[in-house]
Amino acid sequence: MVNSKSQPSLMLSSLRLTANESVFFNDLTLYQSIVGALQYATITRPEISFSIKRVCQYMHKPHIHHWKAMKRIMRYLAGISTHDLLLTPSPTYSMTGFSDSD
């Protein structure tokens, strides 16, 4: 996936993920480990939460189209890996926090 083509969007709006497919994905452990890792990515990239939730629903018995949807998510993440939000301290403004707990 390192040299794969990036995707501009996460999931196609017309994509219907169902459990009624005939071709199962043969490596259940691989699917579950990648989906689990992608769940951690939702902490820093909340826009992928819905798509990750959709592929998580089929962790017990994934099909080939679930795997393809997950690969699309990974290609999207590869395409936005250089998009960062940089927060730097400002010399004119300061932030102070207070707490009344002892």
Buried (B, 14 or more C-beta within 10 A) or exposed (E): EEEEEEBEEBBEEEEEBEEEBEEEBEEEEEBBEBBEEBBEBBEEBEEBBEBBEBBBEBEEEBBEBBBEBBBBBBBBBBBBEEEEEEEEEEEEEEEEEEEEEE
